[in-house]
Amino acid sequence: MKAVIHRQPPADWVLKSATISQESDGKFYVSVLFEYKESIVPVPVSDTAIGLDYTSNGLYMDDKGNVGSHHKYYRESHKKLAKAQRKLSRMRGSKKNETKSNHYMKQLHKVNKIHRHIANQRLDSLHKKSTEIANQYDVVCVESLNMRSMSNKRFGNGKATMDNGYGLFLTMLEYKLAERGKYFVKVDKWFASSQICHCCGSMHPEMKDLSVRTMKCECGLVMSRDQNAAINIKKEGLRILRTAA
């Protein structure tokens, strides 16, 4: 069978298993598992560290004020997807216990193909961004957030949270940094990163209100709440790392 193989495994890797799966768009994929020995040499804690704070509008913001991504792949394809789904809903087979026609199955394949395209766009973007960070920094500090809870309707930004794929992004970062012998540090989710002024350390309870987007402190600091939080996450992550060492 014809296949796209993006890289060849080294000769000393031992093949353990191969899992074949079919996606909703009809394409087949093979996931191959290898076993190998690798000695990871830890890198020293250096200045090449970064703190990341999650933002629903932009994936993350780092301690330098850079935003991860402005793309919303689901929303960018929403009109096309909605049109295809409306067409599907009018076909024979859309109702419960109704025999699915050939036209229905063809249209269902088109809908699944759009969903797969959106997922592939998001996956490609997350891989590129996580690889860029893993290559550039020795230490990456993040918050240990519960993304399932954050996508709950109660927060009012479920679509944006799911569209970002931040949980998958952190998973990618973790294993890519581990492969390179670098550090991935998780700061406790209850750490008040948004409420602490990174300059003087004073607390600002008013920052619990998510609608307040700017940190204003008596010490003179005026900064985006997300960048301020990212700086605090970086400081706390480095403190945890030094304590563990």
C-alpha positions in Angstrom: 0.0 0.0 0.0 1.1 3.6 -0.7 2.0 5.4 2.5 3.5 8.8 3.5 6.4 8.1 6.0 7.7 11.3 7.5 10.9 9.8 9.0 12.8 6.5 9.1 13.5 5.0 12.6 17.2 4.3 13.5 18.5 0.7 13.1 18.7 0.1 16.9 15.0 0.8 17.5 12.8 -2.3 18.2 9.4 -2.4 16.6 6.7 -3.3 19.3 3.4 -2.8 17.5 1.5 -1.1 14.7 -2.1 0.2 15.2 -4.2 0.9 12.1 -7.1 3.3 12.5 -9.6 4.9 10.2 -10.8 8.5 10.6 -14.3 9.8 10.0 -13.2 11.2 6.6 -12.4 7.7 5.4 -8.6 7.9 5.5 -6.4 5.3 7.2 -3.5 5.9 9.6 -0.9 3.6 11.1 0.6 4.4 14.5 3.9 2.6 15.0 5.4 2.0 18.5 9.1 1.5 18.9 11.3 0.8 21.9 14.7 2.3 22.3 17.3 3.4 24.9 18.3 7.0 25.2 20.4 8.7 27.8 19.1 12.2 28.5 21.6 14.7 29.9 19.8 17.4 31.9 20.6 21.0 30.9 21.5 23.6 33.5 18.9 26.1 34.6 19.7 29.1 32.5 18.2 32.4 31.4 16.6 30.7 28.4 13.3 30.3 30.2 9.8 31.3 29.3 6.5 31.6 31.2 3.2 30.9 29.4 -0.2 32.1 30.5 -3.3 30.7 28.8 -5.6 33.1 26.9 -8.8 32.1 25.2 -8.1 34.7 22.5 -4.6 33.7 21.3 -3.7 30.3 22.8 -1.2 31.9 25.2 0.8 35.0 26.1 4.4 34.7 27.2 6.3 36.8 29.7 7.5 39.1 26.8 4.0 39.9 25.7 4.0 37.6 22.6 0.8 35.9 21.6 0.8 32.3 20.5 -1.7 32.3 17.6 -4.5 34.5 16.4 -6.1 31.6 14.4 -9.5 30.2 15.3 -9.7 27.3 12.9 -13.2 26.2 13.8 -14.7 29.7 13.5 -12.8 30.4 10.3 -14.5 27.3 8.7 -17.8 27.7 10.6 -19.9 29.1 7.6 -18.7 26.3 5.3 -19.3 23.6 7.9 -22.8 25.0 8.8 -23.8 25.1 5.1 -22.7 21.4 4.6 -24.5 20.4 7.8 -27.7 22.1 6.8 -27.6 20.3 3.4 -27.1 17.0 5.3 -30.1 17.7 7.6 -32.5 17.9 4.6 -31.5 14.5 3.1 -33.1 11.2 3.5 -31.5 9.5 6.5 -31.1 12.5 8.7 -34.1 11.5 10.8 -34.0 8.8 13.5 -34.6 5.2 12.2 -34.7 6.4 8.6 -32.8 4.5 6.0 -29.7 6.5 5.0 -29.5 7.3 1.2 -26.4 7.3 -0.9 -26.6 11.1 -1.2 -26.8 11.3 2.6 -23.6 9.2 3.0 -21.8 11.3 0.4 -22.7 14.5 2.2 -21.8 13.0 5.6 -18.4 12.2 4.2 -18.0 15.9 3.1 -19.0 17.1 6.6 -16.5 14.8 8.2 -13.8 15.9 5.7 -14.3 19.6 6.8 -14.1 18.5 10.5 -10.8 16.7 9.7 -9.4 19.7 7.8 -10.1 21.9 10.9 -8.4 19.3 13.2 -5.4 19.0 10.8 -5.0 22.8 10.7 -5.0 23.1 14.5 -2.7 20.1 14.9 -0.2 21.5 12.4 -0.2 24.9 14.1 0.3 23.4 17.6 3.2 21.2 16.4 5.0 24.1 14.8 4.5 26.4 17.8 5.5 23.7 20.4 8.6 22.7 18.4 9.7 26.3 18.1 9.4 26.8 21.9 11.1 23.5 22.7 14.0 24.3 20.4 14.4 27.9 21.7 14.1 27.5 25.5 15.6 25.3 28.1 12.8 25.8 30.7 9.1 26.3 30.0 6.8 27.2 32.9 3.0 26.9 32.6 -0.1 26.6 34.8 -1.6 23.2 35.5 -5.1 24.1 34.3 -8.2 21.9 34.0 -9.1 22.5 30.4 -12.3 20.3 30.6 -13.6 22.5 33.4 -12.7 25.7 31.5 -14.6 24.6 28.5 -17.8 24.4 30.6 -20.7 26.6 29.6 -20.5 28.4 33.0 -17.3 30.2 31.8 -19.0 31.3 28.5 -15.9 30.7 26.3 -16.2 26.9 25.7 -15.9 27.2 21.9 -12.8 29.3 22.1 -11.2 27.0 24.7 -11.8 23.9 22.5 -10.8 25.6 19.3 -7.4 26.6 20.9 -6.4 23.0 21.8 -4.3 24.3 24.7 -4.3 21.0 26.5 -2.9 19.2 23.5 -0.3 22.0 23.1 0.9 21.4 26.7 1.2 17.7 26.0 3.3 18.3 22.9 5.5 20.7 24.8 6.0 18.2 27.6 7.2 15.3 25.5 9.3 17.5 23.1 11.1 19.2 26.0 11.7 15.7 27.5 13.2 14.5 24.2 15.6 17.4 24.3 16.6 16.9 28.0 14.9 20.2 28.9 12.5 21.2 31.7 8.7 21.5 31.7 7.5 23.0 35.0 3.8 23.1 36.0 2.8 25.8 38.5 -0.2 25.0 40.7 -3.5 26.2 39.2 -4.3 27.9 42.6 -1.2 30.1 42.4 -2.5 33.7 42.1 -0.5 34.6 39.0 -3.0 37.2 37.8 -3.4 38.9 41.2 0.3 39.5 42.1 2.2 42.5 40.8 5.4 41.1 39.4 7.3 44.3 40.3 6.5 44.8 44.0 4.6 41.6 44.9 1.5 43.3 46.2 -1.9 41.5 45.8 -4.8 42.8 43.7 -8.0 40.9 44.5 -9.9 43.0 41.8 -8.0 41.0 39.2 -10.2 38.0 40.0 -12.7 39.7 37.7 -11.7 38.4 34.2 -13.2 41.5 32.6 -10.4 43.5 34.1 -7.7 43.1 31.4 -5.1 45.6 32.7 -3.0 45.3 35.9 -2.6 48.7 37.5 -0.4 48.9 40.6 0.5 51.7 43.0 4.2 51.0 42.3 3.5 52.4 38.8 3.1 49.1 36.8 0.6 49.2 34.0 0.5 46.0 32.0 -1.7 43.4 30.4 -3.0 41.0 33.0 -1.9 38.0 30.8 1.7 39.2 30.5 1.9 40.0 34.2 0.6 36.5 34.9 3.1 34.9 32.5 6.0 36.7 34.3 4.7 35.5 37.7 4.4 31.9 36.3 7.9 32.1 35.0 9.3 33.3 38.4 7.3 30.6 40.3 8.4 27.9 37.9 12.0 28.7 38.2 11.7 28.8 42.0 10.1 25.3 42.0 12.8 24.1 39.7 15.6 25.4 41.9 13.9 24.0 45.0 13.6 20.5 43.4 17.3 20.6 42.3 
